[in-house]
Amino acid sequence: MKIAFDCRYVRTDHHDGISRFSARLVEQLAPLAAQRGDELIMLISDEKQLGMLPELSYELISSPTSPREPFVATQINKLSPDIVFSPMQTIGARGRRYKLVLTVHDLIYYSHPTPPRQFSWPIRLMWRLYHTAWWPQKMLLAHSDAVVAVSETTKKLIHDHKLTTKPVFVVHNAADQPQSDIVVNPAASRIKSLVYMGSFMPYKNVETLVKAVALLPDFTLHLTSQISEQDRQRLSALAPEAKIHFHNGTTDEDYFDLLTHATALVSASKDEGFGIPLVEAMSLGTPVVVSDIPIFHEIGGEAALFANVKDPQAFADAITSLTHEATWTEVSELCKKQASLFSWKKSAADLLDVLVKVSRS
């Protein structure tokens, strides 16, 4: 089997979610495909992307944002792949002579259509238009032979909204494992700090976290992501008595250091496609206190502590329960076991199974 993996969404400087998903999966897929005698090639649109990718065979084709994208299959056909996997839904399929598997990460923006603020206004406009109706998504998925969802929660939503008649498989997202030299501190070495990793878009509901920490005078909330001055002032004014540390961006090293010393990672998000910060924290034995939403139940399992998304007091109560050393230690052990369920190696094996099934169908 000749597999072409669409790596054109890999960034050239640092990974975002789609970029990391692509790079880590193709890296772990390579040895598994080689064991079967399959050929694996990467499709890239910029040779600078190779700096973020494993050393594998590759082909340079047009960018996914190029006007040529609707007809990109004419370029891919020349490579004679048996099957193509894309980490997105938007790859052109007209005239293709190969099987095609597309990916749906989440359906968040149909419920929360506000586009990310860093996008230019034309992209923000297209973003809003795209998420005002289901038919564009249905049209894109109709051109595939199968669809991959990154969680059981997203798979259920795909079926609930009848987005495709094609088979839908789950290949879980995952998180990078911390370096082996990171010390996982026990309860006695933890300090009363809480870590939040994520954006400040409205659906992330960081306001509930700020109100919760205001009820916990001994705790400090570390907001690690880059933040606008407007959001900083708004959150500071929301609960002036709350202890908040605005990091405005942090390195991976500093982020993991925060996690190894924190009481818990927290998130009051109203909607998510996965929950990478949860896996990152749990892999370090750091408990997670998160909103009571389906995707967090899927990722956190019995290890996570859940609170009503609109109830700061419920978050404060859950966090307070972790101040008891025996409780914290028990939850920490559960977290490490839960995190072990999500790895890039396992996800790559699941993806290869999908590609084999679809290629034979």
N, C-alpha and C positions, 0 to 999 in steps of 0.2 A: 504494500500500500504506500502510495506517495502522498504525504500530508503537507499542505501549505498552511502555515500559521500566519495570520495577519498581525504583524507587529508594528503597523504604521501609527498606532496610538501611543507608542512608547516615547516618552519625552527625552530630550537630549541633555537636560541639566539635572533634574531631580524627579523622582516618581510622584505622580498623583495616583488615585485609586485604579483607574483603567490601565495606566502605564505599568504599575507594579503587578497587577493581575496578569497582564500579558507577559511581562518579562519572567516572572517567577514560574508561571505555568510552562512556558516553552523551555525554560531551563530544566525543569523536572521531567518534562515529557521526552526530552531528547534521549536519555539513556533507556527509558522504557520502550521507546520506538525502536531503538537500535537492537535491543534484546530480541525483538520480534522480527528484525530484518526489514523494518519499514524505513522509508526515506522521509526525512523531515527537512523542510526548507522554510526560512523566514521571509515574509514579504515586508519590505521596508520602503519608506519613501524618502529617507535622508540617511546618508551613510554615517552621520553623527549619532544616529540611534544605536549603532553597533557598540558604542561605549557603554551602553546600559543593558546590553544583551549578551548571551553566551556566544562562544565561538562556534557557530554553525553555518551551514550553507545558507546563502540568502540571495534574493533577487530584488532589484530596485524597480519599483513601479510608481505610478503617480500617487500623489497625496490624497488622503480621504476627503480633503476639503477642495480638491481640484474640480473644475468643471467636467473633467473626464471621468469622474467617479461613477456616474450611472452606467458607463460602458467599460469599467475597469476589467470586467470579465474577459474582454478581448485580449488584454495583456496577460491575464492569468492563464487563459486557455493555452497560450504558447508554451507554458511550463508543463502542461499535461499532468496536473495533479489528479489524484482520485477523489480527494476531498479537501475542502478548505474550511478552516475554523477561524471565525472572526470574534473578537471580544466585544463587538458592538452589533447593531442591527442595520447599519446604514450602508454597508458595502454594496456596490452595484452588482446586480445579478443577471442583467439582460444578456442573453446569448451564451450563458455559461455552459460548459461541458464537463462538469464535475459536481459532486455532492457538496452541499453547503450547510454548515451549522452556524447559527447566529446565537448571540448572547443577550439576555435581558438581565440587567443588574438590579433594577428596582423600578417602581412605578410611582415614586414619591411625588414627582412634580405634576402629576395629574390632580392630586389633592392639594398640593402646595406649589402653585405655578410661578411663584416669584423666582426669576432666574438669578444665578450667582452674580453678585455686584461687580466682579472683576471683568465680566464680559463686556464687549463693545455694544453700543445700542442696536446695531443691526442684528447681532447674534441674540441679544436679549429679546428683540421683537420676534424673531423666528422661533426662539425658545417658547415664548408665550403662545404663539399661534399653533405650534406643534402640539402643545399640551392642552389645547382647548377641546380636542376631539380624539377619539380612539382610532379612527380610520387610518391615519398615517402609520401608526404602529402595526395595525393589522395588515396593511398593504406591504410593509417591509417584511414582516414575518412570513407572509404568504409565499415569498420568493425563496424560502429556505426548504431544506429537507428535514430539519429538526432544529429545536431550540434548546439552549442551555440556560437554566436559571441558576443564580448563585446561592439560592437558599430555597428551602421548602416553602417558606412564606411567600416568596416571589412566585414560585410555581403555582401555588394556590390562587394568587391574585390573577395570574395569566389565565387560569381556567375559569375563575369567577367572572372575569370580564370577556371571556370567549375571544381572546386575542388571536388564537391560531388553532387550526385543526391538525397541525403537525405534532409529532411526539415531543414532549417536553421532559428533559432530564435535568437533574440537579448536579452541578459541580460546584461545591462550596468555595466561596472566597476563603482566604486564609490570611495569616499575619506572619511577617518575618519573625523568626526566633531571635531573642536577644543573644548577644555574644556570651560565650560560655564562661567568661571571666566575671560576669556580673554577679554580685553577691545578693542572694535572695534573703532579705532580712526577716527575722522572726518577729512575732508580735511585740516583744519587749523593746525592740529597736525601732519600731515604727513611731512616727510622730503624728500629731493630730492635724493632718493635712489631707486635702481632697484634690484629685486631679481631673480636669476635664480636657479632652482632646476632641476638637471638632470646630466647625464654623459657627458663626453667630447669626445664621439665617433664621427667620422667624420660626420655622418648624422645629428647630433645634431646642427651643424653649429653655435657653440658658437662664432666663428670668426666674424660673422655679428654683434652680440651683442657688442663685444669689439669695433669694428669700429664705431658702433652707439654711444656708450657712449663717445668715443673720440670726437664726434661732440657736446657733451653736457657737457661742462666743469664744470657745477655746480652739476652734478650727479655722484653718486658712484654706480658701478655695484658690487653686492654681489654674488659671485659664491660660493654656499653653499656646494657642493658635494666634496667628496675626489678627489684629483687630483694628478697626477704624477708630479715629478719635471720637466720632459721633457715638459709636457703640460703647466705647469705654465710658464716656460721660453718662450715657443713658443707664448703664448697668450700675455705675457708682452711685448715681442719684436714687436708684431704685431702693437700695437699703444701705444708707450711709454707714450704719454700724457694722456691716459685714466686712470681714477681713478677706480682701481679694488681692491676689498677686497677678497682675497682667504681664505675662511674659512676652506677648507680641511676637510669637514665633520662638521655637527652641530647636536645638539639635537633637538627633536621635539619642545621643549619649546622655544629654541632660534630661531628656524626656524619660528615658528608662531609669535614670537615677531618681527622679521624682517618684516614679512608680514604686521603686524598691523601698522607699522610705514612707510612703503614704499609707494612711488607714484604708483608703478605698479610691477607686476610680468611679466617677459619677457621670450619669447622663440622664437628662429628663426629656430626651427627644420624643416627638410625637410620631415620628415615622423614620424608618431606616431601611436600606436595602440589605444590609448585613450588620456588622458591628465589630470591625477590626480592632478598635481600641479595647473592647471587652476581651478579645482573645489575647492581645498584647499584655494587658494587666493580669489576667488569670494565669498566663504562662509563668509569671513571676510570683504567683501565689498571692497577688493583691486582690482582695475582694472587690466586687463591683456592685454598686447600688444604682439601679437603673429603672426607667419607666416601665410600667406594666403593659408592654405592647408585644404582639405576637413574635416579631423577629428577635427581640431580646430574650424571650422565653426559649426560642429555638437555639440561640447561641449560648445563653447563660445556663440553661437547664436548671438543675436543682442547686447549682452552686451560687447563682446570683440572688441578690436581695432586691425585691421589687417594690415600687411605690407608685401610687396614683400620679399620673402625669401632671395633674393640676394642684397637687397637694404638697406644699413645702414642708408641712409638719410631718407627713408620712415619710418624706425623705430624711428629715432630721431624726425621726425615731429609728429608722433603719440604720442610719449611720451611728447613732448612739449605742445600738445593740453591739456594734463592733468594738466598742471600747472595753468590753469584757474580754480578757485575754483568751480564755477558753473558747469563747464563741468565735473570735477572730481566727484562731488557729484551726478550728474545725472547718470554717468556711474557706480558709486559705488552701487547705488540702483538697477540698472539693473543687476549688477553682483550677488547681493544677491538673487534676484528672479531666475536667471538662475541656480545658484548653487543648489537651492532647488529641482531641477528636478532630481538630482542624489543622491540617498541614498542607503545604504545597505539594509534597510528594503524593499524599493520598488523593488530593484533588486532581493531580496530573494523571494518576492511575484511573480515576473515574472518567476523566475526559477521554483517555485512550479507549476505554470500554465503549463510550458513546460513539467515537469515530469508527470503531470497528463495526458496531451494530449498524450504523447508518450507511457505511460503505457497502455492507452486505445486503441492505434492504432493497 
